Amino acid sequence: MKTALNIVSLFLLLFLFACSPKIDYHQIATYQDYSVPEIKVAVNDTTKVLLIFPHADDETIAGGLIAYFREHGATIHLLTLCGHNETRIRELSCSAAKLGIQKVEIAGFINNSWDAIMQDSIVFWYDHKDSIKQVIRTKINAFNPQYVVSYDAEIGGYGHPEHRISAELTEQIVKEDGAKQGDSPKMIFQITLTEQLERFLVSKTPGYEFSKKLTGSKGLPRPDIAVDLEKYWDIKNEAAQCHQSQLKILQRFYIVYPEKSKEMHIKAFSREYYSIVKG
């Protein structure tokens, strides 16, 4: 009986594998926009970069840009706004080490469930924006970075309000304080996508259309610069692999590559895109 069940299980696995949709890497490669100029900003061993994200694993989305900054000698800090359990914190520490992030700070704000998000019931993030903003401002003032990296302030990647609100508040601070002080940060790199990649990667996620209706946005901002990701993909993949508890989500957005398809994956997803907000 046990042998029979094993045979049935084997055939079921083979059936599921055969019926699973294959990734058309050649088609995905056409979604890249090579008219977007590659990044050219001044970076050296005196440069400071601050990453501001709500969740542990968000930093992996910008893995190529982070690796670019590290390659050129920058000091990089990460402010993670939401609180997480011990597993997620351990995974974040692993990812930060892979990416060369020298310091991680966790603010400990509420990390809402997806049900609460889809019901637009994230009370803390709406009612305590001043508190969140003060934590971000305090870190910016203490670290004094030239560059900041965040999600976009339009819809928050795939429509996550904690992504969007954290980016909105960061943008407000940089614009307000830059106008007053006239110094750093010089600019924010907001994560975005080409129009075709946006349709392919995020347009069918549950929060995407909901977020557009909620904010009146038409979608992600147009990219201003791109990072050639091919040389940094291994670092990005290693960092993402640290987040084993979130691996299915990261796979859904192609942030990790299957070893058997590594070369095709890297060629297809060959760029990261950013919209620039100047301070």
N, C-alpha and C positions, 0 to 999 in steps of 0.2 A: 504493500500500500504506500509506504514511504517513497519507494523508488518511482511508483506511478505518479505521485504528487510532484516529485522533483522533475520528472519528464514534462508534466503539464506546465509547471512553472517555467521551465526552460523554453518551451514553445511559446508561452505567453510573452516572455521577455524578448524573444526573437521577433514575435509579431509586432510588439510595441516599437521595437527598434526599427523594423522595416517600414512601419507606418508613420513614424515620427517625421515631421517636415525637415527637409534638408536645408541647410543655410546656403543661400545663393551668394557666395562671397563676391563673385564677379559683378552681380547687380548692385550689391552694397557699395562696392568701390566707386560706382558711378554717382553715388550720393555725396561724395566729397566735392568741395569747391576749391579748386586750386587758384582761383582768382583772389581769394582772401590772402593777404600778405602774411608771410611768416613773421614771428615775433622778433623784434629788434629793439630791445630796451637795454639801458646801461645797467649791468650787473657785475659786481665784484665782491671781494671779501669784506667790504664794509656795508653791503646792501642787506637790508632787513625786510623780510616778507612775513606777513601775518595772514594765516588762513582762518576764516571765520565760517563755521558750519554748525548746524544744529545737532547732527547725529554722528556717532562713531560709524565709520565706513564712508561718509560723504567725501572725506579727503581723497579717497581713491579715484573719484571721478576726475580730479585734477592731477592725477599722478604724473602725467607727462610734463605739465608746467612746473610742478614741484621739482621733478628730477632735473629739468632745465635750469632752474634757479640754483639748485645744489651743485650742479656741474660747474656753474660759474662762480661758486664760492659764497653764495648768500647764506645768511643765518635765517632759519625758518622756525616760527612758532605757530602752534595751532590752538585756537580757542574753540572748544566743543561746548555748545550751549546747553544741551540736554543732559540729564542724569542717566546713567546706565548701570546695569548690574555688573558683578565682578567679571563675568565671562566677556561681556562687551568691552569693558575697560582693558582687560588683558589683550583682547584682539586689537584694540586701538593702539596699545603700546607696541605691539608687534608690527603693525602697519607703519606707525610713525618711525620706527627704527629702520624699516626697509626703505622708506622714502627719504631718510636723512633729516627728519624733523627733530630739532634739538630740544624743544620743550612743548609739552601738552598741558593745557589747563582745561578743566571741566567745570562749567558753571553750575550744573545740577538742576537746570530748569525742567519743567514737566515735559515728558515725551509722550504725546497723545497717541491713543490707539487709532487704527485706520477707521473704525466705526465712528469715532468722535470727529475725525477729520471730514468724513463724507456727510456728516450731519451738521457740519460747520459749528461744532460745539467744542471749540478749543479756548475755553474761557480765559485761562491764564495768559495765553499768548496775545489775546485781544486786550485784556484788562490791565496787563502789566508791561506794556511796551516801554514805559519810562524806565522801569527796573532793568529790563533786558538791555535797553539802549545804554544805560549807565555802566553796566558790566562791560559792554563792547568798548565804550568810550574810555573807560579806565585802562583797559588793556592796550588800546591804541596809544594813549598818552604815555603809558609806562614803557612800552616797547619802541615806540616812535618808528614805525616801519615806513619804507618808501613805497612799498606795494602791498596791496591787500587782495586776497582771493576769496570770492564768495559765489553763491548761486546768483541767478538773475533776479531782479526785482520785479519782473513782469508776472510770471506765474510760478516761479520756483522750481525750475527743471521740468518735472512731469506733473506739476500741479499740487505740490505739497505746500500747505500754507506756512509751516515752520521754516521751510526753505525760503519762501518768498519774504516773510516778515523779517527774518534775520538779514536778508540781503537789503531790504528796504531801509531798515534801521542803520545798517552799516553805511549805505549810500548817503543817508541823511547826515550822519556824523561827519563823514569825510568832506561833504560839501559845506556844511555849516562851519566846521572847525578850520577847514582850508581857507575859507573866505575870511575868517577872523585872524588866523595866524600866518597864512601865506607860506606854510612849509609842508612837511610830509603829513599824510601819504600823498604821493604824486598821482596815483591812479588805483582804481579797482579793476581787477580782472574778473568779470562775471561770466560764469560758465554758460555756454549756449551751444547751438547746433545750426547746421545749414537747414534750409527749409525742407529738403528731401529727407535728411536724417531725422528731423523733428517729426515728420509724418511717420517715418518707419519706426523710430524708437519710442516715442512718447505719446503720440496722438491718440492711441487706443487704450492708454492706461486710465483707470477709473477716475482719477482726480483731474485729468487734463481739461476736458470740456467743462467740468464743474468749476474749476478755477477760472477759466476764461469768462464764464458767465458771472462769477462772483466779482471779478475785478474789472470786467469790461475790456480786458486785454485781447489782442489778436493773436498772441502767442509769444514765443521766445524772441528776444531782440536779435537783430542781424549781427553776425560776427564781424569784428574789426580786425582780429588777428588770429593766426593759427599756430599751433605747435606741431612740428614734425614728430609724430609719435613713434615712428618705426624704431628709432634707436633707444627709446625709453620704455618700450612695451614690457620687457621682462621685469623691470622694476615695478611698473604699475601692476602687473599680474601677481607678482610676489606679495605686494602690499594687500591686494584684494584677497588673496588666498588666506591671509591672516584672519579674515572675518568669516570664519567657518559657519557661524550661526546665521549669517546673512548671505551665504553663498548663492542660494537660489535666486535671490533678488539681483545680485550682481551679475549672475549669468544671464538673467532676463534682459539686462541692459548691456550685455557683451563686454563687461568690465574685466572678465577673465576669459582666457582662451582655452579651448580644448587642445591638449597636447598633440593629438593626431591632426588637428587643423591649424596648428600654431602659425605656420608661414602664411597661409591664406588669410587667416584672421587678422594678422598684423598688416598685411597689404591692403585689406579691405577697410579696416578701421585705422587708417594711417595718420589721422590728424585729430587734435583737440581744438575746439573753437572757443573764443572769448570775445565778449563785448567789453569795450573799454569805457570806464567812467572816470573822468579826470577830477581831481580835487580842486 
